Amino acid sequence: MDLQIKDPAAEAKRLQRCIGDLVSLLALPAVWSGNEPSQIVDTLLDALLRMLNLEFVYVQFKDPVDSGHLEIARVAGSSRLKMSSQEIEQVLANWLGGDSQNSPPPAWNPFEDEDLSIFPVPLGIHGETGMIVVGSDRADFPGQTESLLLSVAANQASIGLREAGLLRQQKRIADELDRRVAERTAELASTNRELASEIIERKLAEEALRTSEIKLRQVIDTIPTLAWCNLPDGPNEFLSKPWHDYTGLSPEESHGWGWQVAFHPEDLPPLMKRWRELLVSGEGDEMEARLRRRDGVYRWFLIRVQPLRNNEGEIIRWYGTSTDIEDRRVAEERLARNEAFLAEGQHLSRTGSFSWCVNSGSITWSEQMYRIFEFEEGTNVTLEEIGSRMHPEDLRIFNEMIERARAGVGDFEYEHRLLMPDGTVKHLHLIAHVRGDNPGEYIGAVQDVTQRRLSEQALSKARSELANVARVTSLGVLTASIAHEVN
Protein backbone atom coordinates (compact mmCIF):
# COMPACT_ATOMS: atom_id res chain seq x y z
CA MET A 1 0.00 0.00 0.00
CA ASP A 2 1.25 3.52 -0.73
CA LEU A 3 1.44 5.82 2.22
CA GLN A 4 0.69 8.93 0.02
CA ILE A 5 -2.98 9.83 -0.11
CA LYS A 6 -4.09 9.97 -3.77
CA ASP A 7 -7.74 9.07 -3.28
CA PRO A 8 -9.06 10.01 0.17
CA ALA A 9 -12.17 7.91 -0.22
CA ALA A 10 -10.19 4.83 -1.26
CA GLU A 11 -7.69 5.51 1.49
CA ALA A 12 -10.47 5.75 4.03
CA LYS A 13 -11.86 2.44 2.86
CA ARG A 14 -8.38 0.91 3.06
CA LEU A 15 -7.90 2.20 6.55
CA GLN A 16 -11.32 0.90 7.55
CA ARG A 17 -10.37 -2.46 6.09
CA CYS A 18 -7.05 -2.43 7.94
CA ILE A 19 -8.81 -1.55 11.15
CA GLY A 20 -11.22 -4.38 10.52
CA ASP A 21 -8.33 -6.71 9.79
CA LEU A 22 -6.61 -5.53 12.95
CA VAL A 23 -9.76 -6.15 14.97
CA SER A 24 -10.06 -9.59 13.35
CA LEU A 25 -6.45 -10.40 14.31
CA LEU A 26 -7.04 -9.18 17.87
CA ALA A 27 -10.10 -11.41 18.06
CA LEU A 28 -8.21 -14.52 16.95
CA PRO A 29 -7.17 -15.55 20.50
CA ALA A 30 -10.86 -15.94 21.36
CA VAL A 31 -11.25 -18.20 18.33
CA TRP A 32 -8.08 -20.12 19.20
CA SER A 33 -9.10 -20.83 22.79
CA GLY A 34 -8.66 -24.54 23.47
CA ASN A 35 -7.25 -25.32 19.99
CA GLU A 36 -4.12 -27.25 19.14
CA PRO A 37 -1.03 -25.36 17.82
CA SER A 38 -1.57 -26.70 14.30
CA GLN A 39 -5.16 -25.42 14.34
CA ILE A 40 -3.96 -21.98 15.50
CA VAL A 41 -1.41 -21.80 12.66
CA ASP A 42 -3.97 -22.94 10.07
CA THR A 43 -6.37 -20.20 11.14
CA LEU A 44 -3.58 -17.62 11.07
CA LEU A 45 -2.46 -18.64 7.60
CA ASP A 46 -5.98 -18.36 6.19
CA ALA A 47 -6.46 -14.95 7.80
CA LEU A 48 -3.15 -13.56 6.47
CA LEU A 49 -3.74 -14.88 2.93
CA ARG A 50 -7.15 -13.22 2.89
CA MET A 51 -6.20 -9.93 4.52
CA LEU A 52 -2.92 -9.22 2.68
CA ASN A 53 -3.59 -10.84 -0.73
CA LEU A 54 -0.40 -12.90 -0.40
CA GLU A 55 1.03 -15.49 -2.76
CA PHE A 56 1.95 -17.82 0.10
CA VAL A 57 2.39 -17.93 3.82
CA TYR A 58 4.87 -20.23 5.63
CA VAL A 59 5.17 -20.77 9.35
CA GLN A 60 7.88 -22.67 11.19
CA PHE A 61 7.29 -22.96 14.93
CA LYS A 62 8.40 -25.02 17.91
CA ASP A 63 6.05 -27.56 19.34
CA PRO A 64 5.26 -26.08 22.78
CA VAL A 65 5.19 -29.56 24.35
CA ASP A 66 7.94 -31.73 22.88
CA SER A 67 10.12 -28.84 21.52
CA GLY A 68 10.16 -30.25 17.97
CA HIS A 69 9.85 -28.00 14.87
CA LEU A 70 6.64 -27.96 12.83
CA GLU A 71 6.26 -26.46 9.35
CA ILE A 72 3.10 -25.40 7.54
CA ALA A 73 2.88 -23.63 4.17
CA ARG A 74 -0.23 -22.29 2.48
CA VAL A 75 -0.44 -21.09 -1.18
CA ALA A 76 -3.19 -18.76 -2.29
CA GLY A 77 -5.65 -20.25 -4.75
CA SER A 78 -5.10 -17.38 -7.22
CA SER A 79 -1.32 -17.43 -6.88
CA ARG A 80 0.80 -17.41 -10.00
CA LEU A 81 3.50 -19.20 -8.04
CA LYS A 82 4.22 -22.54 -9.74
CA MET A 83 5.19 -24.36 -6.53
CA SER A 84 3.32 -26.58 -4.16
CA SER A 85 3.06 -26.10 -0.41
CA GLN A 86 5.51 -28.98 0.16
CA GLU A 87 8.08 -27.41 -2.18
CA ILE A 88 7.73 -24.06 -0.43
CA GLU A 89 8.19 -25.78 2.94
CA GLN A 90 11.37 -27.48 1.70
CA VAL A 91 12.87 -24.28 0.24
CA LEU A 92 12.14 -22.17 3.31
CA ALA A 93 13.19 -24.93 5.74
CA ASN A 94 16.58 -25.04 4.02
CA TRP A 95 16.68 -21.25 4.11
CA LEU A 96 15.96 -21.05 7.82
CA GLY A 97 18.14 -24.12 8.56
CA GLY A 98 15.98 -25.16 11.49
CA ASP A 99 16.78 -21.95 13.38
CA SER A 100 13.95 -19.46 13.22
CA GLN A 101 16.05 -16.90 15.16
CA ASN A 102 18.42 -16.58 12.15
CA SER A 103 16.23 -14.11 10.24
CA PRO A 104 17.48 -13.06 6.74
CA PRO A 105 17.00 -9.53 5.39
CA PRO A 106 13.53 -8.78 3.98
CA ALA A 107 14.81 -8.17 0.45
CA TRP A 108 16.33 -11.59 0.08
CA ASN A 109 14.42 -13.92 -2.26
CA PRO A 110 15.07 -17.66 -2.03
CA PHE A 111 12.83 -18.18 -5.06
CA GLU A 112 15.25 -17.00 -7.72
CA ASP A 113 12.94 -17.81 -10.61
CA GLU A 114 10.03 -15.91 -9.16
CA ASP A 115 9.54 -12.14 -8.86
CA LEU A 116 8.42 -12.12 -5.24
CA SER A 117 8.76 -9.91 -2.24
CA ILE A 118 9.68 -12.10 0.77
CA PHE A 119 9.14 -10.78 4.28
CA PRO A 120 10.02 -12.75 7.47
CA VAL A 121 8.27 -11.98 10.76
CA PRO A 122 9.60 -13.57 13.97
CA LEU A 123 7.24 -15.26 16.40
CA GLY A 124 8.24 -13.97 19.79
CA ILE A 125 10.52 -11.09 20.66
CA HIS A 126 13.64 -12.82 19.34
CA GLY A 127 11.99 -15.48 17.19
CA GLU A 128 12.17 -18.02 20.02
CA THR A 129 8.71 -19.33 19.11
CA GLY A 130 9.20 -19.54 15.36
CA MET A 131 9.07 -17.56 12.13
CA ILE A 132 6.37 -16.41 9.71
CA VAL A 133 7.49 -15.93 6.12
CA VAL A 134 5.09 -14.28 3.67
CA GLY A 135 5.48 -13.75 -0.07
CA SER A 136 3.77 -11.18 -2.30
CA ASP A 137 3.98 -10.33 -6.01
CA ARG A 138 3.95 -6.60 -5.23
CA ALA A 139 7.29 -4.89 -5.33
CA ASP A 140 6.36 -2.39 -2.57
CA PHE A 141 5.33 -5.17 -0.17
CA PRO A 142 5.09 -4.84 2.72
CA GLY A 143 3.73 -1.40 3.41
CA GLN A 144 3.56 0.19 6.82
CA THR A 145 0.04 -1.02 7.52
CA GLU A 146 0.85 -4.52 6.28
CA SER A 147 3.95 -4.65 8.50
CA LEU A 148 1.78 -3.59 11.41
CA LEU A 149 -0.76 -6.31 10.65
CA LEU A 150 1.97 -8.93 10.27
CA SER A 151 3.56 -7.82 13.57
CA VAL A 152 0.20 -7.96 15.36
CA ALA A 153 -0.54 -11.35 13.79
CA ALA A 154 2.87 -12.65 14.87
CA ASN A 155 2.33 -11.37 18.41
CA GLN A 156 -1.13 -12.89 18.59
CA ALA A 157 0.14 -16.16 17.16
CA SER A 158 3.02 -16.23 19.67
CA ILE A 159 0.58 -15.63 22.51
CA GLY A 160 -1.82 -18.22 21.14
CA LEU A 161 0.93 -20.81 20.67
CA ARG A 162 2.27 -20.21 24.19
CA GLU A 163 -1.24 -20.48 25.61
CA ALA A 164 -1.84 -23.64 23.54
CA GLY A 165 1.47 -25.01 24.85
CA LEU A 166 0.52 -24.12 28.38
CA LEU A 167 -2.92 -25.61 27.84
CA ARG A 168 -1.45 -28.81 26.41
CA GLN A 169 1.06 -28.96 29.22
CA GLN A 170 -1.67 -28.31 31.76
CA LYS A 171 -3.78 -30.96 30.10
CA ARG A 172 -0.87 -33.37 30.10
CA ILE A 173 -0.20 -32.57 33.75
CA ALA A 174 -3.90 -32.88 34.49
CA ASP A 175 -4.02 -36.19 32.62
CA GLU A 176 -0.94 -37.32 34.50
CA LEU A 177 -2.50 -36.18 37.75
CA ASP A 178 -5.74 -37.93 36.82
CA ARG A 179 -3.76 -41.06 35.98
CA ARG A 180 -1.84 -40.85 39.22
CA VAL A 181 -5.01 -40.08 41.15
CA ALA A 182 -6.69 -43.04 39.49
CA GLU A 183 -3.71 -45.27 40.26
CA ARG A 184 -3.53 -43.92 43.79
CA THR A 185 -7.28 -44.35 44.16
CA ALA A 186 -6.99 -47.92 42.91
CA GLU A 187 -4.07 -48.48 45.30
CA LEU A 188 -6.05 -46.94 48.16
CA ALA A 189 -9.07 -49.04 47.22
CA SER A 190 -6.86 -52.13 47.14
CA THR A 191 -5.26 -51.07 50.41
CA ASN A 192 -8.68 -50.46 51.93
CA ARG A 193 -9.80 -53.89 50.79
CA GLU A 194 -6.63 -55.44 52.20
CA LEU A 195 -7.06 -53.40 55.38
CA ALA A 196 -10.67 -54.49 55.66
CA SER A 197 -9.58 -58.08 55.09
CA GLU A 198 -6.82 -57.68 57.69
CA ILE A 199 -9.31 -56.16 60.12
CA ILE A 200 -11.64 -59.11 59.60
CA GLU A 201 -8.73 -61.54 59.94
CA ARG A 202 -7.52 -59.70 63.04
CA LYS A 203 -10.99 -59.82 64.56
CA LEU A 204 -11.17 -63.52 63.77
CA ALA A 205 -7.68 -63.99 65.20
CA GLU A 206 -8.60 -61.99 68.30
CA GLU A 207 -11.77 -64.01 68.69
CA ALA A 208 -9.78 -67.23 68.21
CA LEU A 209 -7.23 -65.93 70.71
CA ARG A 210 -9.93 -65.13 73.24
CA THR A 211 -11.42 -68.57 72.68
CA SER A 212 -7.97 -70.13 73.07
CA GLU A 213 -7.34 -68.10 76.21
CA ILE A 214 -10.67 -69.24 77.66
CA LYS A 215 -9.87 -72.86 76.78
CA LEU A 216 -6.34 -72.48 78.13
CA ARG A 217 -7.67 -70.97 81.34
CA GLN A 218 -10.16 -73.84 81.59
CA VAL A 219 -7.33 -76.33 81.07
CA ILE A 220 -5.11 -74.59 83.62
CA ASP A 221 -7.95 -74.45 86.11
CA THR A 222 -8.84 -78.11 85.47
CA ILE A 223 -5.45 -79.85 85.62
CA PRO A 224 -4.79 -81.47 89.03
CA THR A 225 -1.94 -79.14 89.91
CA LEU A 226 -1.41 -75.49 90.86
CA ALA A 227 -0.10 -73.43 87.93
CA TRP A 228 1.50 -70.00 88.13
CA CYS A 229 3.52 -67.41 86.21
CA ASN A 230 6.10 -64.98 87.59
CA LEU A 231 7.76 -61.91 86.08
CA PRO A 232 11.44 -62.01 85.05
CA ASP A 233 12.61 -60.43 88.32
CA GLY A 234 10.60 -62.81 90.52
CA PRO A 235 7.23 -61.36 91.62
CA ASN A 236 4.07 -63.24 90.73
CA GLU A 237 1.91 -62.26 87.75
CA PHE A 238 -0.65 -65.07 87.57
CA LEU A 239 -1.94 -67.86 89.80
CA SER A 240 -4.48 -70.44 88.69
CA LYS A 241 -7.88 -70.73 90.30
CA PRO A 242 -6.98 -74.03 92.06
CA TRP A 243 -4.12 -72.19 93.78
CA HIS A 244 -6.51 -69.59 95.19
CA ASP A 245 -9.04 -72.30 96.07
CA TYR A 246 -6.38 -74.33 97.89
CA THR A 247 -4.70 -71.51 99.82
CA GLY A 248 -7.82 -69.39 100.35
CA LEU A 249 -5.86 -66.29 99.31
CA SER A 250 -7.40 -63.80 96.90
CA PRO A 251 -5.48 -62.59 93.80
CA GLU A 252 -4.81 -59.27 95.53
CA GLU A 253 -3.38 -61.04 98.59
CA SER A 254 -1.17 -63.48 96.68
CA HIS A 255 0.09 -61.60 93.63
CA GLY A 256 3.48 -59.90 93.65
CA TRP A 257 5.32 -61.29 96.67
CA GLY A 258 2.21 -61.96 98.75
CA TRP A 259 2.27 -65.70 97.88
CA GLN A 260 5.07 -66.25 100.45
CA VAL A 261 2.58 -66.26 103.35
CA ALA A 262 1.16 -69.59 102.11
CA PHE A 263 4.43 -71.50 102.71
CA HIS A 264 5.57 -73.12 105.94
CA PRO A 265 7.81 -70.77 107.95
CA GLU A 266 10.56 -73.42 108.12
CA ASP A 267 10.50 -74.03 104.35
CA LEU A 268 10.24 -70.41 103.15
CA PRO A 269 13.88 -69.27 103.80
CA PRO A 270 15.54 -72.12 101.85
CA LEU A 271 12.83 -71.81 99.17
CA MET A 272 13.48 -68.07 98.69
CA LYS A 273 17.24 -68.64 98.72
CA ARG A 274 16.93 -71.17 95.91
CA TRP A 275 14.48 -68.92 94.02
CA ARG A 276 16.98 -66.01 94.12
CA GLU A 277 19.71 -68.35 92.84
CA LEU A 278 17.49 -69.38 89.91
CA LEU A 279 16.78 -65.73 89.08
CA VAL A 280 20.53 -65.15 88.80
CA SER A 281 21.42 -68.37 86.95
CA GLY A 282 18.36 -68.35 84.67
CA GLU A 283 17.98 -72.13 84.97
CA GLY A 284 14.95 -74.24 85.72
CA ASP A 285 14.76 -76.51 88.77
CA GLU A 286 12.40 -78.28 91.14
CA MET A 287 12.02 -77.87 94.89
CA GLU A 288 9.88 -79.26 97.68
CA ALA A 289 8.11 -77.21 100.32
CA ARG A 290 5.02 -77.33 102.50
CA LEU A 291 2.04 -75.24 101.42
CA ARG A 292 -0.75 -74.25 103.79
CA ARG A 293 -4.24 -75.32 102.88
CA ARG A 294 -7.14 -72.94 103.52
CA ASP A 295 -8.02 -74.96 106.66
CA GLY A 296 -4.49 -74.41 108.05
CA VAL A 297 -3.12 -77.88 107.26
CA TYR A 298 0.33 -77.96 105.63
CA ARG A 299 0.98 -80.45 102.83
CA TRP A 300 4.13 -81.14 100.87
CA PHE A 301 4.29 -79.87 97.25
CA LEU A 302 6.76 -80.48 94.44
CA ILE A 303 7.49 -77.10 92.80
CA ARG A 304 8.81 -77.15 89.22
CA VAL A 305 9.84 -73.94 87.42
CA GLN A 306 11.18 -73.20 83.93
CA PRO A 307 12.07 -69.87 82.23
CA LEU A 308 10.49 -68.68 78.96
CA ARG A 309 12.96 -66.83 76.71
CA ASN A 310 12.50 -64.62 73.65
CA ASN A 311 14.47 -64.89 70.39
CA GLU A 312 17.35 -62.94 71.95
CA GLY A 313 17.58 -65.39 74.84
CA GLU A 314 16.18 -62.97 77.43
CA ILE A 315 13.86 -64.34 80.12
CA ILE A 316 10.40 -62.83 79.71
CA ARG A 317 8.45 -65.05 82.14
CA TRP A 318 8.87 -67.86 84.67
CA TYR A 319 6.30 -70.65 84.46
CA GLY A 320 5.82 -73.27 87.13
CA THR A 321 3.57 -75.84 88.74
CA SER A 322 3.06 -76.94 92.33
CA THR A 323 1.96 -80.57 92.70
CA ASP A 324 0.69 -82.11 95.94
CA ILE A 325 3.10 -84.91 96.93
CA GLU A 326 1.98 -85.36 100.53
CA ASP A 327 0.61 -88.87 99.92
CA ARG A 328 3.70 -89.80 97.95
CA ARG A 329 6.03 -88.61 100.71
CA VAL A 330 4.02 -90.53 103.29
CA ALA A 331 4.21 -93.63 101.09
CA GLU A 332 7.93 -93.09 100.49
CA GLU A 333 8.57 -92.69 104.21
CA ARG A 334 6.54 -95.81 104.93
CA LEU A 335 8.39 -97.69 102.21
CA ALA A 336 11.72 -96.44 103.54
CA ARG A 337 10.81 -97.64 107.03
CA ASN A 338 9.68 -100.99 105.66
CA GLU A 339 12.87 -101.35 103.68
CA ALA A 340 14.87 -100.46 106.78
CA PHE A 341 12.91 -102.99 108.85
CA LEU A 342 13.37 -105.61 106.13
CA ALA A 343 17.07 -104.94 105.82
CA GLU A 344 17.51 -105.05 109.59
CA GLY A 345 15.36 -108.19 109.84
CA GLN A 346 17.39 -109.88 107.08
CA HIS A 347 20.59 -108.83 108.82
CA LEU A 348 19.42 -110.20 112.19
CA SER A 349 18.05 -113.42 110.70
CA ARG A 350 20.97 -113.73 108.30
CA THR A 351 18.48 -114.09 105.46
CA GLY A 352 18.85 -112.58 102.00
CA SER A 353 16.33 -112.31 99.16
CA PHE A 354 16.83 -112.54 95.43
CA SER A 355 15.06 -112.65 92.07
CA TRP A 356 16.27 -114.63 89.09
CA CYS A 357 14.96 -114.32 85.53
CA VAL A 358 15.73 -117.66 83.89
CA ASN A 359 15.36 -116.46 80.29
CA SER A 360 17.55 -113.35 80.52
CA GLY A 361 19.81 -114.63 83.30
CA SER A 362 19.51 -111.37 85.25
CA ILE A 363 19.86 -111.73 89.03
CA THR A 364 18.89 -109.16 91.64
CA TRP A 365 20.17 -109.48 95.22
CA SER A 366 19.40 -107.79 98.49
CA GLU A 367 22.19 -106.34 100.65
CA GLN A 368 22.21 -109.38 102.93
CA MET A 369 22.80 -111.69 99.95
CA TYR A 370 26.00 -109.78 99.14
CA ARG A 371 27.05 -110.14 102.79
CA ILE A 372 26.37 -113.89 102.81
CA PHE A 373 28.37 -114.53 99.63
CA GLU A 374 30.92 -111.85 100.57
CA PHE A 375 30.64 -110.10 97.19
CA GLU A 376 31.07 -106.36 96.85
CA GLU A 377 27.64 -104.76 97.05
CA GLY A 378 26.31 -103.65 93.65
CA THR A 379 28.37 -106.21 91.72
CA ASN A 380 26.59 -107.69 88.70
CA VAL A 381 26.07 -111.28 89.93
CA THR A 382 26.05 -114.25 87.50
CA LEU A 383 25.52 -117.98 87.92
CA GLU A 384 29.23 -118.53 87.23
CA GLU A 385 30.24 -116.24 90.09
CA ILE A 386 27.75 -117.93 92.41
CA GLY A 387 29.10 -121.33 91.36
CA SER A 388 32.61 -120.16 92.21
CA ARG A 389 31.51 -119.93 95.86
CA MET A 390 29.90 -123.38 95.94
CA HIS A 391 31.49 -126.16 97.96
CA PRO A 392 32.95 -128.69 95.48
CA GLU A 393 30.91 -131.46 97.07
CA ASP A 394 27.66 -129.47 96.56
CA LEU A 395 28.19 -128.37 92.94
CA ARG A 396 26.01 -131.26 91.83
CA ILE A 397 23.15 -129.93 93.98
CA PHE A 398 23.65 -126.42 92.53
CA ASN A 399 23.60 -127.63 88.90
CA GLU A 400 20.55 -129.79 89.59
CA MET A 401 18.73 -126.76 90.98
CA ILE A 402 19.52 -124.74 87.83
CA GLU A 403 18.29 -127.53 85.54
CA ARG A 404 15.04 -127.88 87.48
CA ALA A 405 14.41 -124.11 87.24
CA ARG A 406 15.04 -124.11 83.50
CA ALA A 407 12.68 -127.07 83.17
CA GLY A 408 9.92 -124.96 84.72
CA VAL A 409 9.68 -126.54 88.17
CA GLY A 410 7.42 -124.31 90.25
CA ASP A 411 9.01 -124.47 93.73
CA PHE A 412 12.23 -125.88 95.11
CA GLU A 413 14.14 -125.96 98.40
CA TYR A 414 17.78 -126.89 98.93
CA GLU A 415 20.54 -126.84 101.50
CA HIS A 416 24.12 -126.50 100.34
CA ARG A 417 27.48 -125.21 101.46
CA LEU A 418 29.75 -122.38 100.39
CA LEU A 419 33.53 -122.58 100.45
CA MET A 420 34.76 -119.06 101.11
CA PRO A 421 38.14 -117.73 99.90
CA ASP A 422 39.53 -117.94 103.48
CA GLY A 423 38.64 -121.65 103.64
CA THR A 424 35.65 -121.30 105.94
CA VAL A 425 32.46 -123.15 105.12
CA LYS A 426 28.96 -121.66 105.22
CA HIS A 427 25.78 -123.65 105.32
CA LEU A 428 22.83 -122.15 103.39
CA HIS A 429 19.17 -122.99 103.25
CA LEU A 430 17.48 -121.84 99.94
CA ILE A 431 13.79 -121.74 99.15
CA ALA A 432 12.24 -120.25 95.97
CA HIS A 433 9.06 -120.23 93.90
CA VAL A 434 7.90 -118.90 90.50
CA ARG A 435 6.19 -115.51 90.32
CA GLY A 436 2.54 -115.90 89.44
CA ASP A 437 2.54 -113.04 86.88
CA ASN A 438 5.88 -114.04 85.32
CA PRO A 439 6.52 -117.81 85.04
CA GLY A 440 10.09 -117.20 83.91
CA GLU A 441 11.13 -115.43 87.12
CA TYR A 442 11.88 -116.93 90.54
CA ILE A 443 11.65 -115.15 93.86
CA GLY A 444 13.54 -116.72 96.73
CA ALA A 445 15.26 -116.37 100.08
CA VAL A 446 18.60 -117.70 101.32
CA GLN A 447 19.34 -118.10 105.04
CA ASP A 448 22.79 -118.54 106.47
CA VAL A 449 22.30 -121.55 108.83
CA THR A 450 26.01 -122.07 109.57
CA GLN A 451 25.65 -121.32 113.28
CA ARG A 452 22.68 -123.62 113.54
CA ARG A 453 24.53 -126.38 111.72
CA LEU A 454 27.59 -125.89 113.97
CA SER A 455 25.34 -125.91 117.03
CA GLU A 456 23.64 -129.06 115.82
CA GLN A 457 27.00 -130.69 115.17
CA ALA A 458 28.24 -129.67 118.64
CA LEU A 459 25.04 -130.95 120.22
CA SER A 460 25.36 -134.22 118.34
CA LYS A 461 28.95 -134.55 119.46
CA ALA A 462 28.02 -133.81 123.06
CA ARG A 463 25.25 -136.36 122.92
CA SER A 464 27.65 -138.94 121.49
CA GLU A 465 30.18 -138.21 124.19
CA LEU A 466 27.48 -138.38 126.85
CA ALA A 467 26.35 -141.72 125.50
CA ASN A 468 29.93 -143.01 125.67
CA VAL A 469 30.25 -141.78 129.27
CA ALA A 470 26.97 -143.45 130.14
CA ARG A 471 28.15 -146.72 128.57
CA VAL A 472 31.48 -146.53 130.40
CA THR A 473 29.73 -145.75 133.66
CA SER A 474 27.29 -148.62 133.18
CA LEU A 475 30.18 -150.97 132.36
CA GLY A 476 32.03 -149.91 135.53
CA VAL A 477 28.95 -150.53 137.68
CA LEU A 478 28.47 -153.91 136.06
CA THR A 479 32.15 -154.81 136.58
CA ALA A 480 31.99 -153.78 140.24
CA SER A 481 28.84 -155.86 140.72
CA ILE A 482 30.47 -158.92 139.12
CA ALA A 483 33.58 -158.43 141.20
CA HIS A 484 31.49 -158.24 144.30
CA GLU A 485 29.67 -161.40 143.41
CA VAL A 486 32.96 -163.19 142.59
CA ASN A 487 34.39 -162.08 145.85
Summary of the structure (lengths in Angstrom):
residues: 487
radius of gyration: 64.8
end to end distance: 220.7
largest distance: 231.2
contacts: 1305
relative contact order: 0.05
helix: 52%
strand: 23%
